[in-house]
Amino acid sequence: MFSKSEKVSIEKEKVDYDFSEYKLKIIEKDKSFKTFKIGKYKIECFNPDQYEIVECNDINDPYVLKPISIRGKIKTAQFTGKFYEENLRPLFEKEKAYNYLYKVYDMGDDGLGFRYIKNPNKKTINAVYYQGVPLKIRKENLNNAQKEVSYFDFYDFEIDMNNESKIIRNMGLISIQSIKPVNFIKFLISMIGKNDFFILDFFAGSGTTAHAVMKLNKEDGGKRKFILVEIGDYFDTVIIPRVKKVAYSFNWRDGKPQDSDGIGVFFKYQILEQYEDTLENIELQENQSVKKQSKDQYLQKFEDQYLQKYFLDYETRESPYLLNIDHLRNPFVYKLKVNLEEVGAPQEMVVDIPETFNYLLGLKIKKIKTRENGRKYLFILGEKEGKDYAIVWREYNDKWSDEDLKKDKEFIIQELEDWTPHVVYINGQSALTPKNFEIRLIEPEFTRLMGGFSDN
């Protein structure tokens, strides 16, 4: 977990402490017949005739105990269980001392100063240890005592691992390999004691993280958001359809929703430019000043430097991938060639220039609105470093008359009136004059932020 602005902690769930299993008490009827040490621990041993286990229903009795069978994960993940399996079980296997009771001193967190452990009987294979009420619980008001719920681990979700593919198939989608269980991801997210943060998954797979976020938000009214990244071609065939289907319903069978009790969601997806896309969009143009020289002079003067540097500095400066300023006269139809498939010709697609500029500026978007006034206008209000920025995009051309510029100015001022920005960015020609804000041109700033060239 990472956070730029604050310390993030994982919070464990708390529930009322369950005292129902504390119902036994051990009575030592005689002194132990044997005493020995294992490491730092002193151990007394009682045979079955030297002790008695009786019922005790008084939770306030400091010696009331809860029996815990030493099996499963307790053998390896819990200290008492591990101690028994490594040190006392070998004695049991050798001596077959059924029902012998060990009193191990200086062990346990119940304040008794010892812990009882009993060997298996002839009908069982597991030993049992007896735990008193933890000291930190006993120090509280027992009527209002609570405990933290232990975290699950991978094995607790074994059934979910096996059933997850079925969930995908019930949505009418093609299952992929190694699907993460929704409940497992939902559990991991719920460990964070907040419900209004971003969850980023760089390996989105089938979209389980989105599913888990939406399900958790539905359960607790949270406002968590997800960001998924995926390179696989199933982005279009599995992830997007799954998000849409979960938005409508969480319950599907044979490709049909069983209800319409989804959570609803607004989401957008973006195709990131690849290296191959950049190569496809490089356009070379001859430089006329160099063209006047003979071929031999040309090569002699520049040699490899021309090919490696001069081409990129001049001949490719009008390429769309470097941001062609002339194309920003209509920013809503800026196109690049995009490789959507590993094989085949690239497709020409419209690129979202306004949003690209937002990212480059580092704006936190507050409002977006589109308007028509003889042409399309896009107004964006964002915040950066304590200042409000307004970005104005519209179609324009170099043949605008003074009257066109006047109407354009009046319309923009009218639309920005309620926003009161500190800075206004605008594309192309404009008659806009500083009022209560600073005016900046988009083109030179865009070019600078793209790492390109400027004629200034």
C-alpha positions in Angstrom: 0.0 0.0 0.0 1.2 3.4 -0.9 0.0 6.9 -0.2 1.5 10.2 -1.3 -0.3 12.4 1.3 -0.9 10.5 4.4 0.1 7.4 6.5 -2.1 4.5 5.6 -2.8 1.8 8.2 -4.6 -1.5 7.9 -7.3 -1.9 10.4 -8.6 -5.2 11.7 -12.3 -5.8 12.2 -13.5 -6.0 15.8 -16.3 -8.2 17.1 -17.7 -9.0 20.5 -15.6 -11.5 22.4 -17.1 -15.0 22.4 -16.9 -16.5 25.9 -19.2 -19.5 25.1 -16.3 -22.0 24.8 -14.8 -21.1 28.2 -16.6 -23.7 30.3 -13.9 -26.0 31.8 -11.6 -26.0 34.8 -8.7 -28.4 35.6 -8.3 -29.6 39.2 -4.9 -31.0 40.2 -5.7 -33.8 42.6 -2.1 -34.6 43.3 1.4 -33.4 42.7 2.9 -34.2 39.3 4.9 -37.4 39.1 7.5 -36.0 36.8 9.2 -32.6 36.2 11.6 -31.8 33.3 12.7 -28.8 31.2 12.6 -28.2 27.4 14.7 -25.1 26.7 13.7 -22.4 29.1 10.3 -24.0 29.9 9.7 -26.0 33.1 7.2 -28.7 32.5 5.2 -30.8 35.1 3.6 -34.0 34.0 0.4 -35.5 35.4 -1.0 -38.9 34.7 -4.8 -39.3 34.2 -5.4 -40.1 37.9 -3.7 -37.0 39.1 -6.0 -34.4 37.6 -9.7 -33.9 36.8 -11.4 -31.7 34.2 -14.7 -30.2 35.4 -17.3 -27.9 34.1 -17.2 -24.2 35.1 -19.8 -21.7 33.9 -18.4 -18.7 35.8 -16.5 -16.5 33.3 -15.2 -14.4 36.2 -13.3 -17.4 37.6 -9.7 -16.6 36.6 -9.0 -20.3 36.0 -11.9 -21.0 33.6 -10.5 -22.5 30.4 -11.3 -23.1 26.7 -10.1 -26.3 25.0 -8.4 -25.9 21.7 -7.5 -28.9 19.5 -4.0 -28.9 18.1 -4.7 -29.6 14.4 -4.5 -27.9 11.0 -2.7 -24.6 11.0 -2.5 -24.5 14.8 0.3 -27.1 14.5 2.5 -24.8 12.6 1.2 -21.2 13.0 0.3 -21.0 16.7 3.1 -21.1 19.3 1.6 -23.6 21.8 0.6 -26.0 19.0 4.0 -25.7 17.4 5.7 -26.3 20.7 3.7 -29.4 21.4 4.3 -30.9 17.9 8.0 -30.3 17.9 8.8 -31.2 21.6 6.0 -33.1 23.3 4.4 -35.2 20.5 7.7 -37.1 20.0 7.5 -38.2 23.6 3.9 -39.2 23.1 4.7 -41.2 20.0 7.4 -43.0 21.9 5.6 -43.6 25.2 2.0 -43.7 24.1 1.1 -41.9 27.3 -2.6 -41.3 26.5 -4.3 -38.5 28.3 -1.2 -37.4 30.1 -1.4 -33.7 31.1 1.6 -31.3 30.8 1.7 -28.0 32.7 4.1 -25.8 30.8 5.2 -22.7 32.8 5.8 -19.2 31.4 3.6 -19.9 28.4 0.4 -18.1 27.3 -1.2 -14.7 27.3 -3.9 -15.3 29.9 -1.9 -14.3 33.0 -2.0 -17.7 34.6 1.7 -18.2 34.3 1.4 -21.6 32.6 -0.5 -23.5 30.0 -2.1 -27.0 30.2 -1.6 -29.4 27.2 -3.1 -32.8 27.1 -2.0 -35.8 25.1 -4.5 -37.5 22.7 -6.7 -40.3 24.0 -7.0 -43.7 22.3 -9.9 -42.4 20.1 -8.2 -39.3 18.9 -5.0 -38.3 17.2 -4.9 -34.6 18.2 -3.6 -33.1 21.5 -5.6 -30.4 23.2 -4.4 -27.3 25.0 -6.4 -25.2 27.4 -6.4 -21.4 27.2 -7.6 -19.0 29.8 -9.3 -15.7 29.0 -6.6 -13.4 27.5 -5.3 -11.0 30.1 -6.0 -7.9 28.0 -9.6 -9.1 27.6 -10.0 -9.8 31.3 -8.8 -6.3 32.1 -11.7 -4.8 30.1 -15.3 -4.9 31.1 -16.2 -8.5 30.2 -19.7 -7.5 29.2 -18.3 -5.2 26.5 -15.1 -7.0 25.6 -14.1 -7.1 21.9 -11.4 -8.8 19.9 -9.7 -8.2 16.6 -10.6 -10.7 13.9 -7.6 -12.5 12.5 -6.8 -12.0 8.9 -7.7 -14.7 6.4 -5.0 -16.3 4.4 -4.8 -17.7 0.9 -6.1 -21.1 2.0 -9.3 -19.7 3.4 -10.3 -18.8 -0.2 -9.7 -22.2 -1.7 -13.4 -22.8 -2.6 -13.6 -19.3 -4.2 -10.5 -20.1 -6.2 -12.2 -23.1 -7.7 -15.5 -21.4 -8.3 -14.4 -18.1 -9.8 -14.3 -19.4 -13.4 -18.0 -20.4 -12.9 -18.8 -16.8 -12.0 -17.3 -15.6 -15.2 -19.1 -18.2 -17.3 -22.5 -17.4 -15.6 -22.0 -13.8 -16.9 -21.8 -15.2 -20.4 -18.1 -14.4 -20.7 -15.2 -16.6 -21.7 -13.1 -17.5 -18.7 -9.3 -16.9 -18.7 -6.7 -18.7 -16.6 -5.6 -17.7 -13.1 -8.7 -15.7 -12.1 -8.4 -14.0 -8.7 -11.5 -14.6 -6.5 -13.7 -11.6 -5.9 -14.1 -12.4 -2.2 -10.3 -12.5 -1.8 -9.7 -9.1 -3.4 -12.7 -7.7 -1.5 -11.2 -8.9 1.7 -7.8 -7.3 1.0 -9.5 -4.0 0.2 -11.6 -4.1 3.3 -8.5 -4.3 5.5 -8.0 -0.6 4.9 -10.0 1.4 7.3 -11.3 3.9 4.7 -13.9 3.7 1.9 -13.0 6.5 -0.4 -9.6 5.7 -1.9 -8.2 4.5 -5.2 -7.3 0.9 -5.9 -4.7 0.4 -8.7 -4.3 -3.0 -10.3 -1.5 -3.1 -12.9 -2.5 -6.7 -13.9 -6.2 -6.4 -14.3 -6.7 -9.9 -15.8 -10.5 -10.5 -16.0 -11.4 -7.4 -14.0 -11.8 -9.0 -10.6 -10.5 -5.8 -8.8 -13.2 -3.7 -10.4 -15.8 -6.3 -9.5 -14.6 -6.4 -5.9 -14.6 -2.6 -5.5 -18.1 -2.3 -6.8 -19.4 -5.1 -4.6 -17.8 -3.7 -1.5 -19.1 -0.2 -2.3 -22.6 -1.7 -2.6 -22.3 -3.4 0.8 -21.0 -0.5 2.8 -21.9 2.6 0.8 -18.2 3.4 0.0 -16.9 5.6 -2.7 -13.8 3.6 -3.7 -12.5 4.0 -7.2 -10.5 1.5 -9.3 -7.8 2.0 -12.0 -7.1 -1.1 -14.1 -4.2 -1.7 -16.5 -4.1 -4.6 -18.9 -2.2 -5.5 -22.1 -4.2 -8.6 -23.0 -6.7 -8.6 -25.9 -9.4 -9.8 -23.5 -9.6 -6.2 -22.2 -12.4 -5.7 -24.8 -14.0 -9.1 -24.5 -13.9 -9.8 -20.8 -13.0 -6.7 -18.6 -15.3 -4.1 -20.1 -18.3 -6.4 -20.5 -17.8 -7.7 -16.9 -17.8 -4.1 -15.5 -20.9 -3.3 -17.4 -22.7 -6.5 -16.3 -21.7 -6.1 -12.6 -23.0 -2.5 -12.8 -26.4 -3.9 -13.7 -26.4 -7.0 -11.4 -24.2 -9.0 -9.1 -26.1 -12.2 -9.8 -25.9 -13.9 -13.2 -26.8 -17.4 -14.4 -26.3 -18.8 -17.9 -25.6 -15.3 -19.2 -28.8 -13.7 -17.8 -29.1 -11.4 -14.8 -31.2 -12.7 -11.9 -32.0 -9.2 -10.7 -31.2 -5.5 -11.4 -29.7 -4.8 -8.0 -26.3 -3.6 -9.3 -24.5 -0.5 -8.2 -24.2 1.4 -11.5 -21.0 3.0 -12.5 -19.4 5.6 -14.7 -16.1 4.5 -16.1 -13.8 5.4 -19.0 -11.0 3.5 -20.7 -7.9 4.8 -22.5 -5.6 3.2 -25.0 -2.0 4.3 -24.3 0.3 5.2 -27.1 2.9 2.6 -27.9 6.3 2.8 -29.4 5.0 1.4 -32.7 2.3 4.0 -32.8 4.9 6.8 -32.6 6.9 5.2 -35.5 3.7 5.0 -37.6 3.0 8.7 -37.1 6.4 10.0 -38.0 6.2 12.1 -41.2 9.4 13.2 -43.0 9.5 16.4 -45.1 12.4 17.7 -47.1 14.3 20.7 -45.8 14.5 23.2 -48.6 17.7 24.9 -47.4 19.5 21.6 -47.5 17.9 20.5 -50.7 19.8 23.3 -52.6 23.1 21.7 -51.9 24.4 18.8 -54.0 24.1 15.3 -52.7 27.8 15.0 -52.1 28.0 18.3 -50.2 25.0 17.3 -48.2 26.5 14.0 -47.0 30.0 15.4 -46.6 28.7 18.2 -44.3 26.3 16.3 -42.1 27.1 12.6 -42.5 25.4 10.5 -39.8 24.5 13.5 -37.6 21.9 14.5 -40.2 20.3 11.1 -40.2 20.2 10.8 -36.4 19.5 14.3 -35.2 18.7 16.7 -38.1 15.8 14.6 -39.3 14.2 14.6 -35.9 14.8 18.3 -35.3 13.4 19.5 -38.6 12.0 17.0 -41.1 9.7 15.5 -38.5 8.6 18.6 -36.6 5.2 18.6 -38.3 4.5 15.0 -37.4 1.3 14.4 -35.4 3.2 12.5 -32.7 5.1 15.7 -31.9 1.9 17.7 -31.8 1.1 19.5 -35.0 -0.1 23.0 -34.0 -2.0 23.5 -37.2 -4.2 20.5 -36.4 -5.3 22.2 -33.1 -7.6 24.5 -35.1 -10.1 21.7 -34.6 -8.9 19.9 -31.4 -11.8 17.5 -31.5 -10.7 15.7 -34.6 -7.0 15.3 -34.0 -6.0 11.9 -35.4 -3.2 9.5 -35.0 -2.5 6.0 -36.5 -3.0 3.4 -33.8 -2.0 -0.3 -33.7 -4.9 -2.0 -32.1 -3.8 -5.5 -33.2 -0.5 -7.2 -33.2 -0.8 -7.9 -36.9 -2.5 -5.8 -39.7 -2.5 -2.2 -40.7 -2.8 0.6 -38.0 -6.1 2.4 -37.8 -6.6 6.1 -37.8 -8.3 7.2 -34.6 -9.3 10.5 -33.0 -7.1 11.3 -30.0 -8.4 13.1 -26.9 -6.3 16.3 -27.1 -8.1 18.2 -24.3 -7.7 15.3 -21.8 -4.0 14.9 -22.8 -3.4 18.5 -22.0 -5.2 18.1 -18.6 -2.8 15.3 -17.8 0.3 17.2 -18.9 -0.7 20.2 -16.7 -1.5 18.0 -13.8 -5.0 19.3 -13.2 -7.4 17.9 -10.8 -10.7 18.2 -12.8 -13.7 19.8 -11.1 -16.1 20.5 -13.9 -16.5 19.9 -17.6 -19.1 21.4 -20.0 -19.7 21.5 -23.7 -21.6 24.3 -25.5 -22.6 25.2 -29.0 -22.4 28.8 -30.3 -22.1 28.4 -34.0 -19.2 25.9 -33.3 -18.3 23.4 -30.5 -16.8 24.7 -27.3 -15.3 22.7 -24.4 -14.8 24.3 -21.0 -12.8 22.6 -18.3 -12.4 23.8 -14.7 -9.5 22.3 -12.7 -7.3 22.9 -9.7 -3.5 22.9 -9.4 -1.4 24.1 -6.5 -4.2 26.0 -4.9 -5.3 27.9 -8.1 -8.3 27.3 -10.4 -7.5 26.9 -14.0 -10.1 27.2 -16.9 -9.2 25.5 -20.2 -11.2 26.7 -23.3 -11.1 24.6 -26.5 -13.1 25.5 -29.6 -12.9 25.2 -33.4 -11.4 28.2 -35.1 -9.8 29.3 -38.3 -7.5 32.1 -39.4 -10.3 33.8 -41.4 -12.3 35.0 -38.4 -13.4 38.6 -38.7 -13.3 41.1 -35.9 -17.0 40.5 -35.3 -16.3 36.7 -35.0 -13.6 37.4 -32.5 -15.9 39.7 -30.5 -18.7 37.2 -30.3 -16.3 34.5 -29.3 -14.9 36.7 -26.5 -18.4 37.6 -25.2 -19.5 34.0 -25.2 -16.4 32.7 -23.4 -16.6 35.5 -20.7 -20.3 34.6 -20.2 -19.5 30.9 -19.7 -16.6 31.5 -17.3 -18.5 34.0 -15.2 -19.5 31.5 -12.5 -16.1 29.8 -12.3 -13.8 32.8 -11.4 -10.6 31.1 -12.5 -7.1 32.5 -11.7 -5.7 31.3 -15.1 -7.4 30.8 -18.4 -5.8 28.7 -21.2 -7.3 29.1 -24.7 -6.4 27.6 -28.1 -5.9 29.6 -31.2 -6.6 33.2 -31.9 -8.7 35.2 -29.4 -9.7 38.7 -28.5 -9.9 37.7 -24.8 -8.3 40.2 -22.6 -7.2 39.9 -18.9 -10.1 40.6 -16.6 -9.7 39.0 -13.2 -7.6 36.2 -14.6 -4.3 35.6 -16.4 -4.6 34.5 -20.1 -2.2 31.8 -21.5 -2.1 30.2 -25.0 -2.5 26.5 -25.1 -0.3 25.8 -28.1 3.1 26.9 -26.8 2.4 25.4 -23.4 1.3 22.1 -24.9 4.4 22.0 -27.1 6.6 22.6 -24.1 5.0 20.0 -22.0 5.2 17.5 -24.8 9.0 18.1 -25.0 8.6 19.3 -28.6 9.6 22.4 -30.4 8.3 26.0 -30.3 8.8 28.8 -32.8 9.2 31.3 -29.9 
